Structures are given as structure tokens and as C-alpha cells.
Amino acid sequence: MNGSPPPGRGMELLTDIRAFCEAHGVAETTFGRLAANDGKLVGRIAAGSAITTSTAQRLRTFMAGVAAGQTHVKGRPRRKHDVATATAMAELSARESGIRTVSSLAFHEQRQRYLVFAGTTNEAAVVADRAAVEVRSLKARHPGMRLFVSPMDDGLAINRLLRSFHRAFPSVPVLVVIRGRGLEELHSTMSLLIDRLVENPLTVLVLTNLYMREAVRLQKLSDDCPHELVWRDIALRGNHSLDFQEQLEPLYPQLADEWQVHRGQHGQPVYDRPSVLVLYREDQRFLLEPLLPRPDTGAALRFDYCLLNRPYLHSHPMSFRIEHVLAPVAEQLEEGGCITVVQSAGDDPAHDIVRRVWPRASMDFVRRHEVIAELRRALGERARDFTFKGMTDTGSLFRFDMHALPRFSDQPLGALSLASAWNNAVYFAQVRNESVQQAMREGTAYLEAAREVIARNDGLWFLNESFSFSRRPVGGDHRG
């Protein structure tokens, strides 16, 4: 009766403990002292140490007692401490990069995995270049054009896409709405995109953490957050990107508080406080006025082009994909406008690595044909207003590669290269962090799986599929 619980149960317990600590605002050490008189207990569990069944039951009994109101814990949120620490930093130049935000551990881990993925693959460039083909086929309209991009990530894809747009339409005003999730994404994206305001001053950048169905209208629609929408309208002065940077840096301590995230029902990060940040040049306000959004813009907002790069998780049901992502974006599409959707196809070396490590795990993919069919059904009679593309594999499937792998036929891959390849595989396949950590604690089989797959395929590559749909113009063709 006092033996150790199975390893999988230990991970489940650790996940539940961390969720409890986050919900009640207590540190893991505090939890250990209150529940078992051992402040280091949770740390040992996280490090892989076994615990007895009786101790595990004791911890669960404690959490159940708190949930039932039989036991009370007094948490102490750390947000004020973190923000105060950031605000007190002496150097203005370090203020934007040194802020430590309060967020879930799961989101932090996922963000770190993404940074490795983005830094060692060419996905952003490949996706942006495919989207640029659609953008260049648009025709300019008065008083300007509107683009929507999700997710924000680190700004690489949207920055590359806007380069293509600005070359194709050098004198056309443009509004760009970019949906992100946390301060780290906001910081990296904003740092890149302020250069766009120098090359093409007739640009309005709108960065928001709203849900997809809210972001395309720039309105808070959900009632699961008690906070009202925070709307910031910033007219930047000057002619150089450094001028804009110096004006944005003092905002970061405030943005750090507004762009907090926590873990959602399906593991995805969701906002604590809905936020919209509008950036443009003060000296171009007169020409940009017709494009500038307002808090009451709502349904009047229409987009000429939308790029949705893997906008939902494999675990999301079809109803979520349609009702919360695709249908709301389709409703905001301008006549002649186009939406490009990119999603994982699943048949690639990255998923082969995952299948070798977890051979019994279910990895069912919803292919684009099923998504298109369900979207048509949901739109009903309105589906006749749209033209769909991407039904054939020839025009839909595309690959990108891990470009940081060395090519030495007479030498084995080093540990860091293998670790990066493993990271990229589990990130792309959307494996839950708890499962990843458990596999890494159980030995080196995960690295051997990566090594074998890379050797067999002479590298590591990933397969995406895309489809697009456009709204048919009424009374004239808006597309070339």
C-alpha cells in the first residue's frame, strides 16, 4: 500500500499540484509545507524522485479539502513584485528586455520551445513567401488596405510578408492587425515592425491579445474575463526607428501588466486582460485617419487578406476550429479578399520521431478537406459567396526544414543538435510538455529516435498543408 505510484501518475500529480498553486497563488514550497510539512517535496517530484502512494494520497486529500472549503490557504500573488522590479531597473535601454512577467509555467516552456524552433527552422520565411503570392494578387483600394495575421510569434513571418506588401504597394496606406498572446511576443514583434514605419510611413500596426473571433473585430466578446478592454492609441513622433523605439520603451512596464497569460482549457495561453495597441506615425495621421480603428469599429472592420498559420491545436474539436476561428474571420473578409490557412499535415520525419517515442499514442489529424467541408456546411447559403482553393496536394502541401543541422557524414550529431531536433519535433507535433519531460527523464531513447530519423531522411523536415478561400466580389473584380 505504501509503494511508489506509477511514473505517469507522478506526472499527473505534479500537473495537478502546479495548477492548484497557480489557482490559489501559493508557491510550490508553501504547498509542500502545508500539505506534507516538506517544502522541498514538489521540487523532488519535478526532478523525478518517487513518492509513496500514501504521500500522494495525502497531497490529493489536502487539495480536495481546499476545494471543498474545509481548509483555507492564503496566497500571495507576485505580480506587484515582478512589475516593481522591472520598473525599478536603472537603464532605460534594458527596461523593455528585462521585464519578468507573471505567467504560467506551461506557457513559458512552450515559448522557449518555439524560440528554438523559430531559430533553427525556416518556417517563417516559407509561410510568408507563400502568403506573399496571394498578397501580390490583390488590387489596391481606397482609402487603403487591411491585413490580419495570426499568430504574432516573434514577428519574423509578418515582417517578411510586409516587405513584399510594401514593395508591391509602396504608396498605399495599410492597416495590419496582428494577434499575439504574451509580452514576449509583443516585444519581439514590435521591435521588428517599427522599421516598417520608416520604409512605409503610411502603415498602421495594431497588436492585440484578443481571442481570434474578437481580434478580427477588435472587440471583447467573451464574458470569461472580468476586465474591460484596454485600448492604447500611440502616435509616434520622429523619422527614425530609434525615435519610435525610445517612445515605446517606457510603455513596457504597463504592457507587462496588461499582457499576462494563463493556461487555457486545451493548454493554449489565453489573456488575463484584453488589450489593443495601435501604432502609427503622428506626421501621417491625416492620411491614415480613414484606416485608424476605434473601440467601436466592430463589425465595420473588413480585411483584404488574412494569414492564419496553424491557428488551432490538434486537440481542438472541429466545432472550435469553425465557430471560434474560421467562421468569424470569414465574416470580416472584404469582397475580393482572401484568407490563407496553414496547418500541419502530419506525414513527415518530425512526427515520425514522436511516433517512435510514443508508439501507442493517438495522432489523428484532421485534414484540410474535412475542415473545408465543415466550413462550407457551417456557412450554409453564404458558402456560395466564397471560392475555395487547396483541394489538391500539388498546390497545398509544402515542406520546410531544420536548417541548423550540420552535414558531416563521418561524424555523429552532437548532443545540442539532437536536443534541438527533438525540441522541434515535439513542438511541431504539439506534444504536451508533461509528456515531453517524462520521456526525457526516462533515458536517452528520445535522442536515439531523433538520431535514427535524421539519418534516414538526411535531415529533419516538416510538412504543412494550406488552403485558402476568397469572398467573391460583387459588382466588379477586386483581384488581379
C-alpha positions in Angstrom: 0.0 0.0 0.0 2.9 2.4 0.6 4.8 1.6 -2.7 5.6 4.3 -5.3 2.9 5.3 -7.7 3.5 4.6 -11.5 5.6 7.3 -13.2 2.6 8.5 -15.2 0.6 9.1 -12.1 3.5 11.1 -10.6 3.4 13.4 -13.6 -0.4 13.8 -13.3 0.0 14.6 -9.6 2.7 17.2 -10.4 0.5 18.8 -13.0 -2.4 19.0 -10.6 -0.2 20.5 -7.9 1.1 23.2 -10.2 -2.4 24.0 -11.3 -3.5 24.2 -7.7 -0.6 26.6 -6.8 -1.4 28.8 -9.7 -5.1 28.9 -9.0 -4.6 29.8 -5.3 -1.5 32.0 -5.6 0.8 29.9 -3.4 4.4 28.8 -4.1 5.3 25.2 -4.5 7.4 25.3 -1.4 4.4 26.7 0.5 2.2 23.9 -0.8 4.7 21.3 0.3 4.9 22.7 3.8 1.1 23.0 4.2 0.2 19.6 2.7 3.1 17.4 3.9 5.3 19.6 6.1 8.0 19.4 3.5 8.8 22.5 1.5 11.1 20.7 -1.0 8.7 17.9 -1.8 7.3 19.3 -5.1 10.8 20.1 -6.3 11.8 16.5 -5.8 8.7 15.2 -7.6 9.6 17.6 -10.5 13.1 16.2 -10.6 11.8 12.7 -11.0 12.0 11.4 -7.4 9.5 8.8 -6.5 6.9 9.3 -3.7 4.9 6.8 -1.8 1.3 6.1 -2.6 0.3 7.3 0.9 2.1 10.6 0.4 0.4 11.1 -3.0 -2.9 10.4 -1.4 -2.1 12.9 1.4 -1.4 15.6 -1.2 -4.6 15.0 -3.0 -6.6 14.9 0.2 -5.2 18.3 1.0 -6.2 19.8 -2.4 -9.6 18.3 -2.1 -10.1 19.8 1.3 -9.2 23.3 0.0 -11.6 22.8 -2.9 -14.4 21.8 -0.5 -13.7 24.8 1.7 -12.6 22.6 4.6 -9.1 24.0 4.5 -8.1 27.6 3.7 -4.8 28.8 2.1 -3.8 32.4 1.8 -1.9 33.0 -1.4 0.3 36.0 -2.1 0.3 37.0 -5.8 3.7 38.1 -7.0 2.7 40.4 -9.9 3.4 43.6 -8.0 6.9 42.4 -7.0 7.8 41.4 -10.6 6.5 44.6 -12.1 8.1 46.8 -9.4 11.4 45.0 -10.0 11.1 45.7 -13.8 10.1 49.4 -13.2 13.0 50.0 -10.9 15.6 49.0 -13.4 18.2 51.7 -13.8 18.9 51.6 -17.6 16.1 52.7 -19.9 17.6 50.6 -22.7 17.2 47.4 -20.5 13.7 48.2 -19.5 12.0 46.5 -22.4 14.1 43.4 -22.4 14.5 42.9 -18.7 10.8 42.7 -17.6 9.9 39.4 -16.0 6.2 38.8 -16.3 3.9 36.6 -14.3 2.6 33.7 -16.5 2.0 30.0 -16.4 4.9 27.6 -16.4 3.3 25.8 -19.3 3.3 28.9 -21.5 6.9 29.7 -20.6 8.1 26.2 -21.6 6.1 26.4 -24.8 7.6 29.8 -25.6 11.1 28.5 -25.1 10.4 25.6 -27.4 9.1 28.0 -30.0 12.2 30.2 -29.8 14.4 27.2 -30.6 12.1 26.1 -33.4 12.0 29.6 -34.9 15.8 30.0 -34.7 16.6 26.6 -36.3 14.0 26.2 -39.0 12.9 28.3 -42.0 9.1 28.0 -41.4 8.5 31.8 -41.1 10.2 32.5 -44.4 8.4 29.7 -46.3 5.0 30.6 -44.9 5.5 34.3 -45.5 6.6 33.8 -49.1 3.6 31.6 -49.9 1.3 34.2 -48.4 3.1 37.0 -50.4 1.9 35.3 -53.6 -1.7 35.9 -52.5 -1.0 39.4 -51.3 0.6 40.5 -54.6 -2.5 39.3 -56.4 -4.7 41.9 -54.6 -5.6 45.2 -56.2 -5.3 48.4 -54.2 -8.4 50.0 -52.9 -9.2 53.4 -51.4 -8.7 54.6 -48.7 -6.3 51.8 -48.0 -5.9 48.1 -47.4 -6.3 45.9 -44.3 -4.4 42.8 -43.4 -4.9 40.3 -40.5 -2.2 37.9 -39.3 -2.2 35.3 -36.5 -0.2 34.3 -34.6 2.2 37.0 -33.8 5.0 34.6 -32.8 8.3 36.6 -33.0 7.3 38.9 -35.9 9.5 37.2 -38.5 6.7 36.0 -40.8 4.7 39.2 -40.6 7.8 41.3 -41.2 8.8 39.3 -44.2 5.2 39.5 -45.6 5.0 43.3 -45.1 8.3 43.7 -47.1 6.5 42.0 -50.0 3.4 44.1 -49.5 5.3 47.4 -49.3 7.2 46.6 -52.5 4.0 45.7 -54.3 2.0 48.7 -52.9 4.7 51.4 -52.0 2.2 54.3 -51.7 -0.9 52.5 -50.4 -1.9 53.1 -46.8 -2.3 49.8 -44.9 -3.8 48.7 -41.6 -2.2 45.5 -40.1 -3.9 43.7 -37.2 -1.6 41.1 -35.6 -2.9 38.8 -32.9 -0.5 37.6 -30.2 -0.5 36.0 -26.8 2.0 37.5 -24.4 4.5 40.3 -23.7 7.5 38.3 -25.1 5.7 38.1 -28.5 4.6 41.7 -28.3 8.2 42.8 -27.5 10.0 40.9 -30.3 7.3 41.7 -32.9 7.1 45.4 -32.1 10.9 45.7 -32.1 11.0 44.4 -35.7 8.0 46.1 -37.1 8.8 49.7 -36.1 11.3 49.6 -39.0 8.3 49.2 -41.3 7.0 52.6 -40.3 10.2 54.1 -41.7 10.1 52.3 -45.1 6.4 52.9 -45.5 5.1 55.7 -43.2 1.5 55.0 -44.3 1.3 52.0 -42.1 -0.9 51.4 -39.0 0.1 48.5 -36.8 -2.5 47.0 -34.4 -1.2 44.5 -31.9 -3.8 42.6 -29.8 -4.0 39.6 -27.5 -7.8 39.1 -28.1 -9.2 35.7 -29.0 -9.4 35.2 -32.7 -13.1 35.9 -33.0 -12.6 39.1 -31.0 -9.4 40.1 -32.7 -10.9 40.4 -36.2 -13.4 42.9 -34.7 -11.1 44.5 -32.1 -13.8 44.0 -29.6 -14.1 41.9 -26.4 -17.0 39.5 -26.9 -16.3 36.8 -24.3 -17.6 37.1 -20.7 -15.0 34.8 -19.1 -12.7 37.7 -18.2 -13.9 40.5 -15.7 -11.6 43.2 -17.1 -12.6 45.7 -19.7 -10.7 46.1 -23.0 -7.5 48.2 -22.6 -7.2 50.3 -25.7 -4.0 52.3 -26.4 -3.6 54.6 -29.3 0.0 55.7 -29.8 1.0 58.3 -32.4 4.8 58.1 -32.7 6.9 61.2 -33.5 10.1 61.3 -35.5 11.5 59.9 -38.7 13.8 57.1 -37.5 13.1 53.7 -35.9 15.3 54.7 -32.9 12.9 57.6 -32.4 10.0 55.2 -32.2 11.9 52.7 -30.0 12.7 55.4 -27.4 9.0 56.3 -27.2 7.8 52.7 -26.8 10.3 51.6 -24.2 8.6 53.5 -21.3 5.4 51.6 -22.1 6.7 48.2 -21.3 6.2 48.2 -17.5 2.5 48.9 -18.2 2.2 46.5 -21.0 3.8 43.8 -18.8 0.8 44.0 -16.6 -1.8 44.1 -19.4 -0.3 41.2 -21.5 -0.3 38.5 -18.8 -1.4 35.0 -19.9 -2.6 31.8 -18.2 -3.2 28.3 -19.4 -6.4 27.6 -21.2 -8.6 24.5 -21.2 -6.7 22.9 -24.1 -3.2 24.0 -22.9 -3.1 27.1 -25.0 -2.3 30.5 -23.5 -5.2 32.9 -23.0 -5.2 36.5 -21.9 -5.8 37.8 -18.3 -6.6 41.3 -19.6 -7.9 42.0 -23.2 -5.6 44.6 -24.9 -5.3 46.5 -28.2 -2.3 48.6 -29.1 -2.5 50.9 -32.1 0.8 52.3 -33.5 1.2 54.8 -36.3 3.2 57.9 -37.3 1.9 61.3 -36.0 3.0 63.1 -39.1 0.8 60.8 -41.2 -2.3 61.0 -39.1 -4.3 63.0 -41.7 -3.8 60.4 -44.5 -4.2 57.4 -42.1 -7.4 58.7 -40.4 -9.8 56.6 -42.5 -7.9 53.5 -41.5 -7.4 54.1 -37.8 -9.6 51.7 -35.8 -11.7 52.9 -32.9 -13.1 50.8 -29.9 -16.5 51.0 -31.6 -15.3 49.9 -35.1 -16.6 46.3 -34.6 -18.4 44.7 -37.5 -17.4 47.5 -39.8 -13.8 46.2 -39.9 -13.1 44.4 -43.2 -9.9 42.7 -44.3 -8.4 42.3 -47.8 -6.1 39.5 -46.7 -5.8 37.2 -43.6 -3.0 34.8 -42.8 -3.7 32.1 -40.2 -0.6 30.0 -39.5 -1.6 26.9 -37.6 -4.4 28.8 -35.8 -5.7 25.8 -33.8 -4.3 22.8 -31.9 -4.6 19.2 -33.0 -6.7 18.7 -29.8 -9.2 21.4 -30.7 -12.5 19.9 -31.9 -13.9 20.8 -35.3 -16.6 22.9 -33.7 -13.9 25.1 -32.1 -12.0 25.4 -35.4 -15.1 26.6 -37.2 -17.0 28.6 -34.7 -14.1 30.3 -32.9 -11.5 30.7 -35.7 -12.5 30.3 -39.4 -16.1 31.4 -39.5 -15.5 34.7 -37.5 -12.6 35.6 -39.8 -14.6 34.8 -42.9 -17.3 37.1 -41.7 -14.8 40.0 -41.7 -13.4 39.4 -45.2 -13.8 42.1 -47.7 -15.2 41.5 -51.2 -12.4 40.1 -53.3 -10.4 39.4 -50.1 -8.6 36.2 -49.4 -7.8 34.0 -46.3 -4.9 31.6 -46.2 -4.9 28.8 -43.6 -1.8 26.7 -42.8 -2.0 23.6 -40.7 0.3 20.5 -40.0 -0.1 17.6 -42.4 1.4 15.0 -40.1 3.3 12.8 -42.5 6.9 13.9 -42.0 10.1 13.0 -40.1 9.2 15.2 -37.2 6.0 13.2 -36.5 8.0 10.0 -37.2 10.2 10.9 -34.2 7.2 11.4 -32.0 5.6 8.1 -33.1 8.8 6.2 -32.3 8.8 7.6 -28.7 5.1 7.2 -28.1 4.1 4.3 -30.5 0.7 3.8 -28.8 -0.3 7.5 -28.7 -3.2 8.5 -31.0 -2.1 11.1 -33.6 -5.2 11.6 -35.7 -5.1 14.6 -38.0 -8.0 16.5 -39.4 -7.0 17.1 -43.0 -7.9 20.3 -44.9 -10.6 18.6 -46.9 -12.6 17.8 -43.7 -12.1 21.4 -42.5 -13.2 22.9 -45.8 -16.3 20.6 -45.9 -17.3 21.5 -42.4 -16.7 25.2 -43.0 -18.9 25.1 -46.1 -21.6 23.4 -44.0 -21.4 26.0 -41.3 -21.6 28.9 -43.7 -24.7 27.4 -45.3 -26.1 29.5 -48.1 -23.3 32.0 -47.5 -20.8 29.4 -48.8 -21.8 30.4 -52.3 -20.1 33.8 -51.7 -16.7 32.1 -51.3 -14.2 30.3 -53.6 -12.1 27.6 -52.0 -8.6 26.6 -53.2 -6.2 23.9 -52.0 -8.0 20.7 -52.7 -5.1 19.1 -54.5 -1.9 18.0 -52.8 0.2 19.6 -55.5 -0.8 23.1 -54.6 -1.4 22.6 -50.9 1.4 20.5 -49.4 4.7 22.2 -48.7 7.7 21.5 -46.5 10.2 23.5 -44.5 13.5 22.3 -42.9 15.6 22.5 -39.8 18.4 24.4 -41.4 20.8 24.4 -38.4 21.8 20.7 -38.6 25.4 20.2 -39.6 26.2 17.9 -42.6 29.2 15.7 -41.6 28.8 12.2 -43.0 31.7 10.9 -41.0 30.7 12.3 -37.6 27.7 11.7 -35.4 25.4 14.6 -34.5 26.3 16.4 -31.3 24.1 16.5 -28.2 22.9 20.1 -28.8 21.9 19.4 -32.4 20.0 16.3 -31.4 18.3 18.2 -28.5 17.3 21.0 -30.9 15.9 18.4 -33.3 13.9 16.7 -30.5 12.6 20.1 -29.3 11.4 21.0 -32.8 9.7 17.7 -33.4 7.7 17.7 -30.2 6.9 21.4 -30.7 5.6 20.9 -34.2 3.7 17.8 -33.2 2.2 19.7 -30.3 3.1 17.1 -27.6 2.2 18.2 -24.1 5.1 19.4 -22.0 4.4 16.9 -19.3 4.8 14.0 -21.7 8.0 15.6 -23.1 9.5 16.0 -19.7 8.7 12.4 -18.7 10.3 11.0 -21.9 13.4 12.9 -21.2 13.6 11.6 -17.6 13.3 8.0 -18.7 16.6 7.8 -20.5 18.0 8.7 -23.9 15.6 6.8 -26.1 14.1 10.0 -27.4 17.6 11.2 -28.6 18.2 7.9 -30.4 14.8 8.1 -32.1 15.8 11.6 -33.3 19.2 10.4 -34.5 17.7 7.4 -36.4 15.1 9.5 -38.2 17.5 12.3 -39.1 20.0 9.8 -40.5 17.3 8.0 -42.6 16.0 11.3 -44.0 19.3 13.1 -44.3 18.0 15.8 -42.1 14.8 16.9 -40.4 11.9 18.4 -42.3 8.3 19.3 -41.6 5.2 19.1 -43.8 2.4 21.7 -43.8 -0.7 21.9 -45.9 -2.5 25.1 -46.8 -5.9 26.0 -48.2 -7.4 29.4 -49.0 -10.8 30.9 -49.6 -11.8 34.2 -51.0 -15.0 36.2 -51.0 -16.4 36.7 -54.5 -16.6 40.4 -55.4 -20.0 41.9 -56.1 -20.2 44.5 -58.9 -16.5 44.2 -60.0 -13.4 42.1 -59.6 -11.0 43.4 -56.9 -8.4 40.8 -57.6 -5.9 40.6 -60.4 
